[in-house]
Amino acid sequence: MIGLQGLDAGLLAILGLLIGSFLNVVIYRLPVMLEAQWKAECAQLQDKDVPDTPAFNLFVPRSRCQKCNHLIRWFENIPVLSYLVLRGQCANCKTSISWRYPVIEMATGVLFFCCGWLWGATPTGLIWCAFSAALLTLGMIDWDTTLLPDDITLPLLWAGLVAALFGLTLITLENAVWGVVGGYLSLWLVYWAFKLVTGKEGMGYGDFKLFAALGAWFGWQALIPMILMASVIGALVGIAMKFTHGLREGGYVPFGPFLAGAGLTAMLAGTDVMLKVLGL
């Protein structure tokens, strides 16, 4: 028989698949929405008329095939299953659908399963599910666009502080606050040191905010293991991309996905395991 622990994990895994489908929408649409907002604000500052545009947000318009404009029906949008049934193709024009959609859905389902297994369908388990979804979304948006939207990083930071206040993250509110301060200032100092020496910007302010948010969730003690893991893995990926000619114009690799990965590792394995993996 399936125990209560397994039942909670299974239910949260199903929820994760559904949430993962929505995360795909957020990952694609939020940067587009922000760019449109910035253009409108620039036009207003220059006293230019802002043209009327069709509503575009996380809920409208409904998802369509980007090639033939085929409206995706509900039974074509079942997480993972629809992708398999359609063999990764649009039902109308047979254009290939990116494999990334089902991968993100499955990744969200796995993360939610792990949260359910570790904490059950409790307030603690649910808040760590939300943490997982936010980090997965931020990592993918940053990889695609080099943006870490305040719309996600700042609520994530405040959620970590509130979770600490109510005892949901097993760290004190004091440690969480110092985690925020240490996370932000550490990367801020690195940014300015690098800029003064090289004249270039090595990272963006979104990285500071994301690391501060991780400090809110894990406390200041976890900052060093997380930044070490993110830096080591980021460097290895960057070297591999350089040798395979996969670097983008300018030779940069977004740092946000590696910070997000370190945060998820800290959630699932703990910082002690991270240090052992790094050989420290």
Disulfide bonds with the S-S distance in Angstrom:
none
